[in-house]
Amino acid sequence: MKDLSVSAGIAWQIAANEAVYSQYQFIENEHLLIGICSLDKILLLASRGELTLWHLEALQSEHAALQSILGEFQLDTIMLRRRIREKMGKGDYQTASNVIHRSD
């Protein structure tokens, strides 16, 4: 998983947390989309000085590109995240470790 951009790495971490929280055995495509759509929340946290300037600028640039693309389709990341979570619902997997893998 090396060679990911700043935003992709953060989105991946969010996806893994989302999969565990929603009790799925694997990180599914939908979890990755939720991670990507959560970058706006990370920008709010990043403004508190928790990222280096280089990371913050990279995140801002990638987030702006994402917003531009989604804006063309009149998609809002908050509503998109909520709809995906509704559609997926809760899983029933109880993890015995802190490791979660990507689905096929």
Beta strands, then each sheet from edge to edge (+ up, - down):
strand 1: 26-27
strand 2: 101-102
sheet 1: 1+ 2+
end
